[in-house]
């Protein structure tokens, strides 16, 4: 009987001890200045766009996504099968044409811009695709 009482007391102590640590966050250091309206405005200031970008492999994917992730771009994801780059960016900070210029500068053609022949020639052999005319 003493063992059962001891186990019950121990479980009770553990339970109460765990509850006392549940609210140990210092809320005074949290940024509570944003309102729901401001957060909605932040979401409204981003744009998602899909752009055709030519490439062939995972190396192309890394190069394209790296070139696309400039200031103002929060997400850049290129699919090698569909050749589509999905961008999420802030149009007040960067334009789609500027992003496409950076991609073309590393050797990949986009739907609007053709990469410079010298930039294309610098691509590894596995990344050289059949170019549009």
N, C-alpha and C positions, 0 to 999 in steps of 0.2 A: 504494500500500500504506500509506503514511503517513496518507493521508486516511481509510482504513477504520479504522486503529488509533485515530485521533483521534476519529472518530464513536463507536466502541465505548467509549472512555474517557469521552467526554462523556455518553453515555446511562447508563453505569454511575454516574457522578457525580450525574446528575439523579435516578436511581432511589434511590440511597442518601440523597440529600438529602431526598427526599420522605418516605422512611420515618422519618427522624429527627424529623420534625414530627408524626407520627401520634399520639403520646401526649403532647401538650403541654397537656392539661387538668389543672388543679389540683384533684384529687379531695378535697383537704382541706376545700374550701369547699362541697362538695355535702352536701345534707341526706340522710344515710343512716340517720336515726333510725327511719324507718317500717319496719315489718316487713310481710310478706305478710298476716299476720292482721289488722293494723291497716288495711291498704288494703282488705281484703275488708269490714271493718266500715264503712268510709267509703261503699263502694258500697251496702251494705245499708241505710244511713241515708237514702238518697234514694228518692223515690217518683215514678213516672211515671203521669200521669193524663190522660185526654182529656175535655174539656169542650166542650159546644156553646155557641158565642158568635155572635150575629147581627151581620152587617156585610156590606159589598158590594164593597169595592175595596181597592187597595193602601194608600190612606190609612187605611182602617179597620185593615188589618193592622198598620201601624206603630203606631197608637194602642193597639190591643189588646195587642200584644206589649210595648210600653213600659209600659203599666199593669200587666201581669202580672209583669214582671221586678222584683219587690221583693226585699228581703233574704230569703235562703233559697231563692230560685228560681234554678236554674242554667241552665234552658233554657225558652223559651216560643216556640212556633211555631204560627201560625194559618194555616189553609188556607181561602182565600176560597170555593172551590167546595164543599167539604164543611161549611164553617162550624165546623170542629173545631180547638180549641186544645189542643195537646199540651204538657203541663207536666212538667218534671222539677224536683222541689223536695225540701227537707229538712223533713219533717213536724214535727220538733222545733223548727224556727224559724218556720214559717208554716203556716197551715191553708188548705185549698182554699177554704173560705168567705170567708176574708179576701182572697184573690186575686180571687175573683169580685166582692166588694164594690168593689175598686179598679177593675175593668173596668166595672162598672155605673156607677161614679162618673164615668167619662169618656163615658158615653152609650150603652153597648152592653149589650143584654140577654144574660144567660147562662141556662143551663138551670134554675138555681135562683133567680136574682134578676132583677127587671125594673129597668132604669135609670130614674132619676128623669126626669119629663117635661121639666124644665128642662135637665138634662144632655143628653137626647136632642135637644132643640130647638137646642142649640148646635152639633150636628154639621153639617158642610157638607152642602149639598143632595145631593151625589153619595153621601154616606154614610148618608143616611136610608133605612132599610129598612122593610118592612112589619112592624109590631110585633105580637107575640103578645098575646093578650088575657088 
